[in-house]
């Protein structure tokens, strides 16, 4: 039977078919089959689409295939080898059943248009990640940490977490990447032997961290299931409807490890996205001690990217005018056609922020973004209060670029208001950090002049400027016009910048680090 395709451009449409009910039915059906046969069918479907065009693969909804695999592994009633062999026809029927789950009926918060846009954004999340090619973004976090002194808290946390310094971690990561990029689906048990002869147990620790056996995966999923049961609300939390929109859970453990030591690759993009987030997600377990220390590193990196463009700017220290209580952003890039403020916001930004369609949850998770918006409005007041700066500020128009440590799929302040509803600005009322913007503040810095972009997108933006492909203010003006209309607005900044750029430029950090690691590997293998 051929692989079934879904129309992934439209929302699910079966009224009364709740996600919880659908997963119960699916699990009951899966219990007739052995776990190994279920996983083998899921891998066969994924591999059949792996060589197809990106759009064809996305229409096969690989995240749905992997969600069924997750449900099967989680269920302790499904035996590893006992049971009938699951056929592709049966598996495709289950995929259809999941795809046709109805939207969450509890859409009560906010108006219908805002809820519909939140639902579309949640549905788009896994699709957007499957559209993106593999990149070297997995280098960014360990490369930043590699620059730190040995005693720096983030470097210490890294070594305690991964058992090695960042360069060794990257060498092993590049070696794993090479196996995945060969378009093979199985990594031989002896593939890492040469690196093991050099780094010993560190390589085994890497494999143990990013590959799991069936039993290990089941134990982890069972622990997470129990944790959800223990939350307030109990049974209602077991299968949150947002689970259907998550990027595959297996990105945390992108290899399935067989008893003979062979590693099965779930999906090359699941591996790529998992490795991009691996360091951040692992260090995030340290909580605020990680985010507080890494925030300063993140902010410095953002400024270094601006430095690479040679654009003149006013620094945070100059903006404050020696008064620590003055509002500030990382830099202001002045021009007669608009003052561009750049503010970096590092945070944990967990998955829920991307897959929820609940207005209250999305609002509460965007604390750092709301802080940055208020900072922009307040800095706009400050720079017009008679202070003198080394760079002239003559424009009456401001732009604000909020650089986040994760892609949030919001893109602009205007889109944020569409997602949360027109009254959301009246809720910026925390006197310590938020305030309702005045008419004058909104005139200078309107919502469509505010952009919420990931660090990878900021690298792309600065690279386009460095290559002479765009003028910053002119492009932001164009992006502002696009963002002001729902029909031309986007969830990601790269969707607007992409038509201007033939090939994304790698940042100096990623380029230099890649060259160094590849040279290290060349020496290790000769």
Secondary structure by P-SEA (a helix, b strand, c coil): ccccccccccccccccccaaaaaaaaaaaaccccaaaaaaaaaaaaaaaccccaaaaaaaaaaaaaaaaaaaaacccccccccccccaaaaaaaaaaaaacccccccccccaaaaaaaaaaaaaaaaaaaacccccccccaaaaaaacccccaaaaaaaaaccccaaaaaaaaaaaaaaaaccccccccccaaaaaaaccaaaaaaaaaccccaaaaaaaaaaaaaaaaaccccccccccccccccccccccccbbbccccbbbcccaaaaaaaaaaaaaaaaccccaaaaaaaaaaaaaaaaaaaaaacbbbbcccccccccccccccccccccccbbbbbbbbbccccccccccccaaaaaaaaaaaaaaaaaaaaaaaaaaccccccccccccbbbbbbbbccccccccaaaaaaacccccccccccccccccccaaaaaacccccbbbbcaaaaaaaaaaaaaccccaaaaaaaaaaaaaccccccccccccccccccbbbbcaaaaaaaaaaaaaaaaaac
